[in-house]
Amino acid sequence: MANGRGERKRGRAVVPAGPGSAGEPRGADRRTDPATEAFVAHRNLLFTVAYEMLGSAADAEGVLQETWLRWSGVDLGTVRERRAYLVRIVTRQALSRLRTLARRRESYVGPWLPEPLLTVPDVAEDVELADSVSMAMLLVLETLTPTERAVFVLREVFDLPYDEIAEAVDRTPAAVRQIAHRARSHVAARRPRGNASPAETRAALEAFRRAVETGDLQRLLDILAPDVVFLGDGGGVAQAALEPVVGAARVASLSAGLTRFGAAGVLEPAEVNGYPALILRRDGEIDTVVAVRIDDGRVTGLYAVRNPEKLSRVARATVLSR
């Protein structure tokens, strides 16, 4: 039943799809009310903000649901700047959910990794956006407090003014400046030392793929840093190492084990979270997404997501924007 702002179905608001999104009927009539038009216009931005704060596409979609519920009841005559207002709502909802997720992740089985996204080429072309959603950066953001993460994302990625961020996180602009400085220092000390280009990442992954497919341990050792860390996320559902695996020899041996899939397993290149990655398909089904972190030309982090609940967003591309 229509409610004048958004459609409701079985008691839940139907979140308007973004422009060109999957599920929008071809030739659909886009004549909508101002609230829906504003939400749709900024939907990709709102999803990106929520995803960068949460590291989970499923939870980001939940935040968009909550944001739409609140936005659909707002008197637009009181809103000075719709984009800023929507970002404020989505940030507050993401902060609330992030605090809940932090408690949930304490009981997660094995290492937790962000939910990978198959991304479009436009994301890779925006270097700052690609860096901000990379698997390596999202793991760095996990080490921030919820408020630090929100401030860092809104300031460093989306370049929002301090007064707008202050409204979103319920702090004064002066406090936000201090939080931003602290978060920048924290991230700078933990982010990849050298910004590897997509070409460098692609070359490293190609070398890794060839080494895995041939079982060539020496070739693997040549591209892995001595202190490389392997994280496998099975979520207690799929088989994965329950602790980080550290050291080139141990990681090379573990990685070479991917060849046990034989002819049923195929490693194929893909664009995941703005950077080149590999997708392992087994009998045609997505089994694992492998992303890497590169420092000074060598692989220092290998991230293998196997939890089936986290693999749905690599079946089709997700549009991110800022």
Buried (B, 14 or more C-beta within 10 A) or exposed (E): EEEEBBEBEEEEBEBBBBEEBEEBEEEEEEEBBEBBBBBBBBBBBBBBBBBBBBBBBEBBBBBBBBBBBBBBEBEEEEBEEBBBBBBBBBBBBBBEBBEEBEEEEEEBEBBBBBBBBBBBEBBBEBEEBBBBBBBBBBBBBBEBBBBBBBBBBBBBBBEBEBEBBBBBBEBEEEBBBEBBEBBBEBBEEBBBEEEBEBEBBBBBBBBBBBBBBEBBBEBBBEBBBEEBBBBBBBBEEBEBBEEEBEBBEBBBBBBBEBBEBEEEBBBEEBBBBBBBBBBBBEEEEBBBBBBBBBBEEBBBBBBBBBBBEBBEBBEEBBBBBB
